[in-house]
Amino acid sequence: MSGGFVLGFFFIVVGLPVIFGIGFAAYERHLKFKERQLQAITSETAEKAAQYAAHTERLEQRVRVLERIVTDKGVDVAEEIEKLRDAPLN
């Protein structure tokens, strides 16, 4: 056997699997990082959606009260507005 054949055989049998193994491990770490990144974005998006929903609910409640004030002819509007100012916003 010649030295070139042995070196080439060694590279194919040992070197390539080691190189591919290192590359695959790096790719797995990259995928895990991307998964954690996606989970963080998903969590943040869900939290923002919940905040927007709560804010929208508060606004809808206030609009319902204002609609009632405008449509109810027998109610003192100034008194109702003062009640709204004193009411907690959740």
All heavy atoms as an XYZ file, in Angstrom:
716
protein
N       0.838     -1.178      0.000
C       0.000      0.000      0.000
C       0.880      1.237      0.000
O       1.851      1.319      0.710
C      -0.882      0.056      1.238
C      -1.927     -0.997      1.337
S      -2.946     -0.610      2.745
C      -4.337     -1.554      2.355
N       0.424      2.218     -0.740
C       1.191      3.452     -0.787
C       0.725      4.392      0.320
O      -0.377      4.260      0.838
C       1.029      4.117     -2.150
O      -0.291      4.595     -2.298
N       1.569      5.358      0.665
C       1.254      6.303      1.729
C       0.042      7.153      1.392
O      -0.763      7.481      2.258
N      -0.138      7.492      0.103
C      -1.278      8.307     -0.303
C      -2.585      7.564     -0.136
O      -3.609      8.137      0.260
N      -2.570      6.272     -0.440
C      -3.782      5.465     -0.295
C      -4.186      5.361      1.174
O      -5.356      5.499      1.518
C      -3.562      4.077     -0.901
C      -4.733      3.166     -0.693
C      -5.875      3.316     -1.459
C      -4.703      2.179      0.283
C      -6.964      2.488     -1.261
C      -5.785      1.346      0.482
C      -6.918      1.509     -0.293
N      -3.206      5.119      2.052
C      -3.484      4.980      3.479
C      -4.007      6.301      4.041
O      -4.974      6.325      4.804
C      -2.225      4.527      4.255
C      -2.449      4.564      5.752
C      -1.816      3.136      3.812
N      -3.392      7.409      3.615
C      -3.831      8.722      4.081
C      -5.245      9.018      3.586
O      -6.090      9.494      4.346
C      -2.850      9.802      3.606
C      -3.096     11.205      4.153
C      -3.005     11.214      5.673
C      -2.090     12.168      3.565
N      -5.516      8.708      2.334
C      -6.855      8.926      1.783
C      -7.883      8.042      2.469
O      -8.993      8.492      2.786
N      -7.548      6.785      2.691
C      -8.440      5.862      3.370
C      -8.722      6.341      4.802
O      -9.863      6.342      5.261
C      -7.819      4.454      3.379
C      -8.692      3.437      4.041
C      -9.811      2.940      3.384
C      -8.404      2.975      5.319
C     -10.619      2.001      3.998
C      -9.207      2.042      5.931
C     -10.315      1.545      5.272
N      -7.679      6.792      5.500
C      -7.833      7.305      6.859
C      -8.754      8.519      6.863
O      -9.628      8.648      7.720
C      -6.456      7.672      7.447
C      -6.541      8.244      8.831
C      -6.747      7.427      9.931
C      -6.431      9.616      9.048
C      -6.836      7.947     11.209
C      -6.523     10.146     10.313
C      -6.712      9.312     11.406
N      -8.583      9.426      5.893
C      -9.421     10.615      5.800
C     -10.884     10.229      5.579
O     -11.779     10.782      6.203
C      -8.935     11.531      4.668
C      -9.794     12.741      4.490
C      -9.759     13.787      5.397
C     -10.667     12.839      3.413
C     -10.554     14.903      5.239
C     -11.475     13.947      3.246
C     -11.427     14.986      4.163
N     -11.132      9.272      4.698
C     -12.507      8.854      4.405
C     -13.136      8.151      5.604
O     -14.281      8.406      5.958
C     -12.540      7.951      3.153
C     -12.205      8.773      1.923
C     -13.895      7.277      2.999
C     -12.024      7.953      0.663
N     -12.391      7.268      6.250
C     -12.947      6.471      7.335
C     -13.051      7.268      8.639
O     -14.025      7.113      9.369
C     -12.094      5.200      7.559
C     -12.525      4.452      8.806
C     -12.184      4.302      6.341
N     -12.104      8.129      8.926
C     -12.080      8.831     10.208
C     -12.414     10.315     10.039
O     -13.261     10.859     10.754
C     -10.709      8.675     10.904
C     -10.648      9.475     12.188
C     -10.414      7.215     11.168
N     -11.768     10.961      9.100
C     -11.889     12.417      8.964
C     -13.273     12.893      8.573
O     -13.821     13.807      9.211
N     -13.864     12.307      7.551
C     -15.180     12.756      7.092
C     -16.262     12.574      8.150
O     -17.035     13.500      8.390
C     -15.566     12.055      5.793
C     -14.847     12.551      4.532
C     -15.277     11.739      3.321
C     -15.082     14.021      4.310
N     -16.334     11.415      8.812
C     -17.354     11.294      9.870
C     -17.169     12.309     11.002
O     -18.146     12.842     11.531
C     -17.180      9.869     10.389
C     -16.599      9.119      9.239
C     -15.709     10.112      8.546
N     -15.929     12.604     11.365
C     -15.681     13.594     12.419
C     -16.140     14.977     11.948
O     -16.826     15.705     12.683
C     -14.192     13.613     12.816
C     -13.880     14.811     13.704
C     -13.814     12.315     13.516
N     -15.798     15.340     10.729
C     -16.194     16.648     10.181
C     -17.720     16.746     10.111
O     -18.311     17.747     10.520
C     -15.547     16.874      8.805
C     -14.039     17.069      8.979
C     -16.166     18.071      8.104
C     -13.262     17.071      7.677
N     -18.360     15.706      9.586
C     -19.821     15.720      9.501
C     -20.466     15.730     10.892
O     -21.495     16.372     11.106
C     -20.339     14.538      8.686
C     -20.096     14.669      7.210
C     -19.601     13.608      6.481
C     -20.363     15.857      6.541
C     -19.379     13.724      5.120
C     -20.141     15.987      5.186
C     -19.648     14.914      4.461
N     -19.882     15.022     11.837
C     -20.408     15.008     13.208
C     -20.338     16.386     13.843
O     -21.294     16.838     14.496
N     -19.221     17.065     13.671
C     -19.076     18.419     14.213
C     -20.073     19.358     13.542
O     -20.726     20.174     14.203
C     -17.625     18.918     14.036
C     -16.690     18.113     14.943
C     -17.525     20.410     14.338
C     -15.220     18.357     14.687
N     -20.220     19.246     12.235
C     -21.170     20.088     11.507
C     -22.599     19.832     11.953
O     -23.375     20.781     12.130
N     -22.948     18.569     12.147
C     -24.298     18.232     12.585
C     -24.564     18.764     13.995
O     -25.655     19.272     14.282
C     -24.505     16.711     12.536
C     -25.902     16.296     12.907
C     -26.962     16.524     12.039
C     -26.155     15.701     14.130
C     -28.252     16.154     12.378
C     -27.440     15.321     14.480
C     -28.488     15.557     13.595
N     -23.581     18.661     14.890
C     -23.745     19.170     16.255
C     -23.963     20.690     16.227
O     -24.814     21.210     16.954
C     -22.526     18.814     17.106
N     -23.224     21.386     15.384
C     -23.404     22.829     15.265
C     -24.791     23.151     14.713
O     -25.455     24.089     15.178
C     -22.324     23.421     14.361
N     -25.246     22.387     13.758
C     -26.579     22.596     13.182
C     -27.666     22.345     14.229
O     -28.633     23.103     14.322
C     -26.772     21.677     11.978
C     -28.106     21.849     11.297
C     -28.408     23.018     10.616
C     -29.065     20.853     11.342
C     -29.630     23.187      9.996
C     -30.291     21.004     10.727
C     -30.572     22.169     10.043
O     -31.784     22.340      9.430
N     -27.506     21.306     15.053
C     -28.466     21.035     16.125
C     -28.524     22.186     17.126
O     -29.604     22.583     17.562
C     -28.101     19.747     16.861
C     -28.549     18.491     16.184
C     -28.267     17.262     17.047
O     -27.200     17.211     17.697
O     -29.130     16.371     17.060
N     -27.347     22.728     17.508
C     -27.325     23.872     18.428
C     -28.040     25.066     17.805
O     -28.777     25.785     18.479
C     -25.889     24.238     18.784
C     -25.264     23.319     19.812
C     -23.977     23.876     20.378
N     -23.005     24.263     19.375
C     -22.113     23.447     18.814
N     -22.058     22.188     19.176
N     -21.276     23.903     17.904
N     -27.828     25.282     16.518
C     -28.490     26.385     15.811
C     -30.007     26.192     15.829
O     -30.756     27.142     16.085
C     -27.971     26.463     14.371
C     -28.674     27.472     13.533
N     -28.486     28.821     13.697
C     -29.578     27.332     12.542
C     -29.253     29.465     12.829
N     -29.919     28.585     12.116
N     -30.479     24.975     15.584
C     -31.913     24.708     15.598
C     -32.512     24.920     16.993
O     -33.607     25.482     17.138
C     -32.203     23.281     15.130
C     -32.053     23.014     13.637
C     -32.353     21.550     13.340
C     -32.959     23.913     12.826
N     -31.809     24.481     18.036
C     -32.296     24.671     19.403
C     -32.370     26.157     19.740
O     -33.313     26.608     20.396
C     -31.403     23.936     20.397
C     -31.600     22.434     20.360
C     -30.699     21.729     21.343
C     -30.875     20.227     21.218
N     -29.972     19.491     22.100
N     -31.373     26.923     19.293
C     -31.392     28.366     19.520
C     -32.594     28.995     18.823
O     -33.301     29.823     19.413
C     -30.093     29.000     19.012
C     -30.140     30.496     18.977
C     -30.041     31.229     20.147
C     -30.297     31.168     17.776
C     -30.098     32.614     20.119
C     -30.359     32.553     17.740
C     -30.252     33.275     18.913
N     -32.839     28.616     17.587
C     -33.972     29.160     16.835
C     -35.292     28.785     17.507
O     -36.226     29.580     17.545
C     -33.960     28.663     15.385
C     -32.910     29.310     14.531
C     -33.212     30.779     14.400
C     -32.317     31.444     13.409
N     -32.589     32.884     13.311
N     -35.385     27.577     18.046
C     -36.601     27.144     18.737
C     -36.841     27.987     19.983
O     -37.958     28.439     20.234
C     -36.490     25.666     19.112
C     -37.727     25.120     19.763
C     -37.600     23.646     20.104
O     -36.642     22.991     19.655
O     -38.473     23.149     20.838
N     -35.785     28.232     20.774
C     -35.924     29.075     21.971
C     -36.305     30.502     21.575
O     -37.126     31.142     22.244
C     -34.626     29.076     22.776
C     -34.381     27.794     23.539
C     -33.244     27.922     24.535
N     -32.013     28.433     23.958
C     -31.045     27.687     23.420
N     -31.160     26.376     23.410
N     -29.966     28.246     22.925
N     -35.722     30.992     20.506
C     -36.032     32.329     20.026
C     -37.508     32.421     19.621
O     -38.200     33.381     19.965
C     -35.120     32.652     18.834
C     -35.148     34.080     18.391
C     -34.159     34.310     17.253
O     -33.915     33.428     16.432
N     -33.590     35.493     17.210
N     -37.998     31.409     18.926
C     -39.393     31.385     18.501
C     -40.331     31.305     19.705
O     -41.362     31.969     19.748
C     -39.638     30.206     17.561
C     -41.029     30.069     16.968
C     -41.405     31.309     16.175
C     -41.103     28.842     16.086
N     -39.972     30.521     20.717
C     -40.786     30.424     21.924
C     -40.855     31.771     22.647
O     -41.911     32.161     23.147
C     -40.236     29.347     22.860
C     -40.469     27.941     22.376
C     -39.762     26.907     23.229
O     -38.894     27.230     24.030
N     -40.115     25.637     23.049
N     -39.739     32.482     22.695
C     -39.724     33.789     23.352
C     -40.617     34.779     22.602
O     -41.383     35.527     23.222
C     -38.293     34.323     23.433
N     -40.543     34.765     21.285
C     -41.370     35.664     20.480
C     -42.841     35.313     20.652
O     -43.690     36.200     20.794
C     -40.947     35.595     18.996
C     -39.581     36.243     18.821
C     -41.978     36.260     18.096
C     -38.959     36.023     17.447
N     -43.155     34.029     20.661
C     -44.545     33.584     20.835
C     -45.086     34.025     22.190
O     -46.213     34.513     22.290
C     -44.628     32.055     20.699
O     -44.134     31.677     19.414
C     -46.042     31.557     20.862
N     -44.285     33.864     23.227
C     -44.706     34.263     24.573
C     -44.946     35.770     24.641
O     -45.950     36.222     25.198
C     -43.639     33.855     25.582
O     -43.965     34.328     26.855
N     -44.038     36.529     24.063
C     -44.181     37.991     24.062
C     -45.421     38.416     23.280
O     -46.163     39.307     23.709
C     -42.931     38.631     23.451
C     -42.949     40.138     23.452
C     -41.691     40.724     22.824
O     -40.642     40.071     22.862
O     -41.778     41.839     22.304
N     -45.670     37.770     22.158
C     -46.838     38.092     21.343
C     -48.126     37.771     22.088
O     -49.082     38.558     22.063
C     -46.783     37.320     20.005
O     -45.578     37.659     19.329
C     -47.959     37.654     19.123
N     -48.164     36.648     22.771
C     -49.356     36.270     23.540
C     -49.602     37.270     24.667
O     -50.751     37.646     24.935
C     -49.195     34.861     24.103
N     -48.543     37.710     25.317
C     -48.684     38.680     26.402
C     -49.231     40.006     25.864
O     -50.132     40.604     26.459
C     -47.333     38.907     27.069
C     -47.394     39.844     28.253
C     -46.038     40.006     28.923
O     -45.245     39.060     28.904
O     -45.799     41.106     29.453
N     -48.705     40.460     24.735
C     -49.196     41.703     24.137
C     -50.654     41.569     23.708
O     -51.446     42.498     23.887
C     -48.339     42.098     22.935
C     -47.013     42.694     23.316
C     -46.236     43.127     22.100
C     -44.896     43.720     22.475
N     -44.152     44.174     21.305
N     -51.017     40.431     23.168
C     -52.409     40.206     22.755
C     -53.342     40.270     23.961
O     -54.431     40.843     23.879
C     -52.537     38.866     22.039
N     -52.912     39.711     25.068
C     -53.736     39.755     26.286
C     -53.876     41.191     26.786
O     -54.964     41.601     27.216
C     -53.120     38.872     27.369
N     -52.800     41.951     26.717
C     -52.864     43.351     27.135
C     -53.816     44.143     26.238
O     -54.622     44.947     26.725
C     -51.472     43.988     27.101
C     -50.541     43.473     28.169
C     -49.123     43.979     27.993
O     -48.789     44.629     27.010
N     -48.268     43.680     28.959
N     -53.714     43.928     24.929
C     -54.603     44.620     23.989
C     -56.063     44.220     24.221
O     -56.957     45.054     24.154
C     -54.210     44.351     22.545
C     -52.919     45.016     22.122
C     -52.002     44.338     21.329
C     -52.620     46.313     22.499
C     -50.815     44.939     20.933
C     -51.437     46.918     22.113
C     -50.537     46.231     21.327
O     -49.375     46.828     20.942
N     -56.299     42.952     24.503
C     -57.670     42.487     24.753
C     -58.237     43.146     26.005
O     -59.391     43.571     26.016
C     -57.689     40.964     24.882
N     -57.438     43.240     27.059
C     -57.901     43.874     28.294
C     -58.182     45.356     28.058
O     -59.194     45.894     28.531
C     -56.863     43.701     29.401
N     -57.300     46.001     27.312
C     -57.495     47.420     27.005
C     -58.761     47.614     26.174
O     -59.552     48.529     26.439
C     -56.272     47.960     26.262
C     -56.353     49.416     25.938
N     -56.283     50.393     26.897
C     -56.508     50.052     24.760
C     -56.397     51.579     26.321
N     -56.532     51.400     25.028
N     -58.960     46.764     25.197
C     -60.152     46.850     24.350
C     -61.409     46.633     25.178
O     -62.411     47.338     24.989
C     -60.074     45.805     23.213
O     -58.906     46.077     22.436
C     -61.289     45.851     22.323
N     -61.371     45.692     26.104
C     -62.532     45.436     26.962
C     -62.864     46.668     27.798
O     -64.030     47.037     27.935
C     -62.272     44.226     27.862
C     -63.379     43.931     28.845
C     -64.718     43.616     28.188
O     -64.726     43.086     27.061
O     -65.752     43.911     28.811
N     -61.830     47.305     28.367
C     -62.079     48.527     29.153
C     -62.704     49.616     28.279
O     -63.638     50.298     28.705
C     -60.777     49.028     29.775
C     -60.298     48.173     30.940
C     -59.183     48.825     31.717
N     -58.026     49.174     30.928
C     -56.979     48.379     30.701
N     -56.962     47.155     31.207
N     -55.966     48.794     29.980
N     -62.190     49.775     27.074
C     -62.753     50.788     26.169
C     -64.194     50.468     25.797
O     -65.047     51.366     25.745
C     -61.892     50.910     24.913
C     -60.518     51.541     25.099
C     -59.726     51.473     23.806
C     -60.634     52.964     25.587
N     -64.479     49.195     25.552
C     -65.849     48.803     25.221
C     -66.793     49.079     26.388
O     -67.930     49.521     26.184
C     -65.898     47.327     24.825
C     -65.294     47.050     23.471
C     -65.231     45.566     23.131
O     -65.502     44.724     24.019
O     -64.882     45.263     21.982
N     -66.345     48.835     27.610
C     -67.173     49.119     28.785
C     -67.484     50.609     28.866
O     -68.621     51.006     29.130
C     -66.467     48.660     30.063
C     -66.413     47.174     30.239
C     -65.573     46.774     31.442
O     -65.007     47.616     32.131
N     -65.467     45.469     31.677
N     -66.489     51.421     28.636
C     -66.696     52.871     28.703
C     -67.645     53.338     27.597
O     -68.497     54.194     27.826
C     -65.359     53.603     28.627
C     -64.500     53.347     29.868
C     -63.213     54.137     29.835
N     -63.436     55.565     29.969
C     -63.557     56.212     31.121
N     -63.491     55.544     32.261
N     -63.731     57.514     31.153
N     -67.511     52.765     26.404
C     -68.402     53.145     25.304
C     -69.839     52.749     25.637
O     -70.777     53.523     25.374
C     -67.939     52.513     23.972
C     -69.009     52.633     22.901
C     -66.643     53.155     23.511
N     -70.029     51.569     26.238
C     -71.386     51.157     26.629
C     -71.997     52.139     27.630
O     -73.165     52.513     27.526
C     -71.368     49.740     27.201
C     -71.283     48.650     26.148
C     -71.564     47.269     26.735
N     -70.541     46.809     27.658
C     -69.440     46.152     27.294
N     -69.228     45.891     26.021
N     -68.570     45.762     28.181
N     -71.190     52.570     28.585
C     -71.686     53.534     29.564
C     -72.038     54.849     28.876
O     -73.094     55.434     29.128
C     -70.642     53.765     30.687
C     -71.041     54.946     31.559
C     -70.484     52.500     31.523
N     -71.164     55.311     27.989
C     -71.436     56.562     27.276
C     -72.676     56.441     26.404
O     -73.474     57.382     26.319
C     -70.226     56.974     26.441
C     -69.003     57.412     27.253
C     -67.803     57.618     26.335
C     -69.301     58.661     28.051
N     -72.854     55.311     25.756
C     -74.063     55.108     24.945
C     -75.309     55.167     25.822
O     -76.319     55.766     25.445
C     -74.005     53.752     24.227
C     -73.036     53.716     23.074
C     -72.868     52.316     22.492
O     -73.222     51.318     23.174
O     -72.370     52.214     21.362
N     -75.209     54.552     26.991
C     -76.352     54.568     27.907
C     -76.641     55.991     28.371
O     -77.791     56.418     28.431
C     -76.081     53.658     29.109
C     -77.285     53.515     30.029
C     -77.051     52.520     31.149
N     -75.784     52.664     31.830
C     -75.541     53.556     32.799
N     -76.476     54.390     33.173
N     -74.368     53.602     33.372
N     -75.599     56.762     28.667
C     -75.782     58.140     29.107
C     -76.454     58.968     28.009
O     -77.389     59.726     28.266
C     -74.423     58.767     29.491
C     -73.889     58.110     30.767
C     -74.546     60.270     29.670
C     -72.462     58.495     31.090
N     -75.994     58.795     26.786
C     -76.533     59.585     25.673
C     -77.968     59.198     25.363
O     -78.801     60.059     25.057
C     -75.632     59.421     24.422
C     -76.285     60.006     23.194
C     -74.277     60.064     24.677
N     -78.293     57.921     25.456
C     -79.632     57.481     25.068
C     -80.645     57.572     26.200
O     -81.845     57.564     25.948
C     -79.599     56.035     24.542
O     -79.068     55.188     25.546
C     -78.778     55.938     23.277
N     -80.201     57.650     27.441
C     -81.113     57.718     28.575
C     -81.416     59.187     28.885
O     -80.599     59.901     29.447
C     -80.484     57.041     29.797
C     -81.490     56.813     30.907
O     -82.667     57.170     30.728
O     -81.082     56.273     31.943
N     -82.602     59.646     28.513
C     -82.962     61.061     28.609
C     -83.116     61.538     30.059
O     -82.953     62.714     30.343
C     -84.279     61.321     27.862
C     -84.257     60.898     26.428
C     -83.477     61.864     25.595
C     -83.692     61.521     24.135
N     -82.530     61.469     23.354
N     -83.463     60.666     30.987
C     -83.757     61.093     32.344
C     -82.545     61.153     33.259
O     -82.673     61.427     34.435
N     -81.330     60.911     32.767
C     -80.151     60.834     33.628
C     -79.368     62.142     33.550
O     -79.226     62.734     32.493
C     -79.257     59.647     33.204
C     -77.970     59.610     33.999
C     -80.005     58.347     33.368
N     -78.861     62.554     34.669
C     -78.026     63.755     34.718
C     -76.651     63.401     34.151
O     -75.892     62.649     34.750
C     -77.920     64.248     36.154
C     -77.154     65.539     36.258
O     -76.908     66.185     35.223
O     -76.810     65.914     37.393
N     -76.326     63.955     32.998
C     -75.096     63.600     32.286
C     -73.862     63.964     33.097
O     -72.902     63.180     33.182
C     -75.065     64.283     30.893
C     -73.735     64.031     30.200
C     -76.210     63.792     30.038
N     -73.835     65.100     33.711
C     -72.668     65.521     34.496
C     -72.403     64.547     35.640
O     -71.252     64.204     35.929
C     -72.874     66.932     35.021
N     -73.454     64.087     36.290
C     -73.298     63.136     37.395
C     -72.704     61.820     36.896
O     -71.818     61.241     37.524
C     -74.668     62.892     38.031
C     -74.627     61.970     39.226
C     -76.016     61.744     39.803
O     -76.752     62.733     39.980
O     -76.343     60.574     40.052
N     -73.163     61.339     35.766
C     -72.639     60.088     35.196
C     -71.176     60.233     34.795
O     -70.373     59.314     34.987
C     -73.473     59.669     33.981
C     -74.825     59.124     34.338
C     -74.727     57.807     35.094
O     -73.851     56.979     34.774
O     -75.529     57.604     36.012
N     -70.813     61.390     34.247
C     -69.417     61.601     33.856
C     -68.531     61.597     35.099
O     -67.444     61.020     35.095
C     -69.272     62.909     33.056
C     -69.928     62.735     31.677
C     -67.803     63.289     32.903
C     -70.006     63.985     30.846
N     -68.958     62.205     36.164
C     -68.198     62.200     37.408
C     -68.067     60.787     37.954
O     -66.998     60.410     38.458
C     -68.849     63.118     38.438
C     -68.694     64.597     38.135
C     -67.253     65.012     37.946
O     -66.379     64.593     38.737
O     -66.981     65.765     36.974
N     -69.084     59.980     37.841
C     -69.007     58.577     38.276
C     -67.953     57.829     37.466
O     -67.224     56.997     37.997
C     -70.359     57.887     38.138
C     -71.375     58.281     39.175
C     -72.669     57.512     38.955
C     -73.775     57.982     39.865
N     -75.037     57.292     39.590
N     -67.888     58.134     36.170
C     -66.894     57.486     35.323
C     -65.481     57.873     35.753
O     -64.563     57.050     35.746
C     -67.091     57.884     33.862
C     -68.206     57.193     33.107
C     -68.318     57.770     31.712
C     -67.946     55.706     33.036
N     -65.295     59.112     36.107
C     -63.958     59.568     36.525
C     -63.514     58.859     37.791
O     -62.331     58.587     37.983
C     -63.974     61.082     36.739
C     -63.999     61.854     35.464
C     -63.726     63.329     35.719
N     -63.791     64.021     34.435
C     -64.525     65.095     34.206
N     -65.242     65.617     35.178
N     -64.524     65.665     33.027
N     -64.475     58.597     38.679
C     -64.143     57.965     39.953
C     -64.008     56.445     39.850
O     -63.441     55.817     40.737
C     -65.223     58.301     40.996
C     -65.252     59.797     41.293
O     -64.224     60.476     41.071
O     -66.309     60.286     41.748
N     -64.509     55.862     38.783
C     -64.504     54.398     38.640
C     -63.090     53.910     38.357
O     -62.342     54.537     37.610
C     -65.441     53.971     37.514
N     -62.707     52.774     38.936
C     -61.375     52.200     38.636
C     -61.333     51.698     37.195
O     -62.332     51.310     36.621
C     -61.263     51.036     39.623
C     -62.670     50.695     39.982
C     -63.466     51.967     39.864
N     -60.132     51.718     36.637
C     -59.949     51.304     35.238
C     -59.505     49.861     35.101
O     -58.997     49.479     34.080
C     -58.912     52.222     34.563
C     -59.315     53.673     34.399
C     -58.168     54.458     33.814
C     -60.544     53.790     33.529
N     -59.668     49.053     36.111
C     -59.264     47.629     36.129
C     -57.806     47.516     36.413
O     -56.896     47.813     35.924
C     -59.633     46.878     34.855
C     -61.124     46.698     34.711
O     -61.859     46.885     35.664
N     -61.553     46.350     33.534
